[in-house]
Amino acid sequence: MAIVGSLREGSLNRSVALTAADMCGPGTELTIFEGLAGLPYFEHDVEVAGPPASVMAFRAELKSADAVLITCPEYAAGMSGVLKNGLEWIVGGGELVGKPVAVVTASPATTGGERARAWTTETLRMMGADVLPESMSIPVAGPKMKGGRVADEATLDQLREVLAAMARSAAEKTALAAAEG
């Protein structure tokens, strides 16, 4: 599963997620969660009373995913508000506990959105996610895209490594769960 932390149709981070979905080989599928904009603002009282259907659908997709790719822009030196809101809805649900998660940030800046990646990683670790070290930042990302996809070969190679790490980690966790019973 992929979560794009930007709602902009032509965002660099959406291009990364679309490219990653295109790169998946046989037996592997990466679906992009399209409901982030439909999640209401997190409110603890609503969560306690019973989350709305959009939140329950988000949680169900996360629970069924073997691994998660989060692509995120950097806003005000951190992750986007829409991504933060989505993550807040799953803090108490445990859907990411022990789940392999890779974080990729793409930015027009020379830093590649590194502060957003660090903040997102810290939040995910606090939630119990298994954030993969193969996560990456893509600096000066605009020229590395063409036709809504990543076109730069070096960046594609790094993205392949991220996807391979996600697949390896998901397979290891599945095998461990099967062995445990």
N, C-alpha and C positions, 0 to 999 in steps of 0.2 A: 504494500500500500504506500502511496505517496501523498503527502500533505504539502500543498503549496501555500506558503505564508504571505502571499500577495493575491489580491483580488483582481489586479489589473490583467486584462486578457493578454496583452503583449509583454508581460513581465519577463525579465531575464530568468527568474527563478521558475516560472512556468515552462519556459523553454528547456531548462535543465531537466525538469520532471518529465516532460514529453519525450526528450531525448532518451532518458533513462528507460522509459516505458518501451520505446522503439528498440532499445538495445537488448532487451531480455530475450534469451534463447528459448528453445523448446523446453516445455515443462515449467517455465517460470513466467509469471505474469505480474506486472506492476500496474495496479489501477490507481488512478488519481482521485482522491476524495474531492468531490465538487461541492460539498455542502457547508464549507466553512463560513460563507457569508450568511447562511441561513440559521446559524446558531445564535440564540439570544445572548445578551450580555449575561455573564455568569452572575448568579445570585444564590447564595447559600440556602436561603429559605425556600427557593424554588427547587433546588436539588433535594432538600430534605422532604419536601412535599411530594416530589416525583418529577423528575426531569421531563421536559417536553419530548415529543417524538423525534425531533431533529437531533437532539442530544443522544437519545437512545440508539438511533441509527448510527451515529458517529461512533459511539462506544462499541456497538456490535461489529462494525467494520474493523475497528482497531483490534478487538478481541480475536477475530478470525484471521487476521493478518499474521503471517509467519515472521515478517520483518517490516520495518517502516523507514521510508526515506522522507526526510523533511527538507524542503528547499525553502530558504527564507531570505528575504531582503533585510537590509539594515536600515532601521528608522531610528533617529535620535540616539544613536550608539547602542541600540538593542534590537531585539526581535520586534516584528510588527505587532500591533495591538490585536489584530484579528487572530494571529497565531497564538498569542498569549491567552486570549479569551478561550480559544479552543482547548488549549492545554489545561486551563483552569477547570473546565468541565470534566476532565478525566483524572484530576488529582486524586479524588476519593474513590474512584472506581477501580483502580489498579490495572487497567488494560495494558499499560506499558511496563509493568513490573517484570523484569527479566527478559523483556523483548528486545531483540537487536534493533537498534535505531542508528541510522546514519544521518548526519546533518551536513547539508551543502548550502553554502551561501554564494550568491553571484551578485556582483556589484560593479557599477561603472567606476568605482573608486579603486585606487591602487591597493587598498587594504583588503579588498575582496569581501568585505562584510565580516571580517574576522571578529569584531566585537559582538555582532549579532550571533555568530556561531558559538562564541564562548558563553554568552548569556543563555542561549537556547540549550547548549550542552549542560550547563550548570542546572538549569531548571529540570531537564529530563533526568539527570542523575538523581536529583532530589526526589523525583517521582519513582525511582527504582528502575528506570530503563537501562539497558545495556548499551550505552553509547559507544559506537565502534571508533577505534582510533583512525580508521581509514576515511573518516569524515574529511571534508575539504572546503576551502574557500576558492572562489574564482575571481581574481582581480581583473579590472579593466575588461569586464565580461562582454560589453557590447560588440566590439569587433570580433569576438570569438563565436558569435552567433550568425546564422544565415537561415532565412526562411522559417524562423520560429524554432530552430533547433541549434544545438551546439555543433559547430563546424570545425573548431580548432582541434587538430589531431592530438596534441599533448593533453588538452583538457579531456578529450574523449578517452584517452588512455587512463587518466586518473579516475574518471567516472566509471570505467570498466572495473577498475580495482575496487571501488566502493561497492558496486553491485555484486562483484564476486565475494567480497567480505560479508555482505548481507546474506547471500545464498549459503555460504559456508557456515556462518553462525546460526542461521535458521535450521540448517540440516543437523548441526551438532545438537541444538536444543531439542529437535524432534527425536533424534536418536536417544538422547539422554532420557527424555520423557518416556519413550517406549521401553527402555531398559528398566526404568523405575516402576513401570507397571501398569 
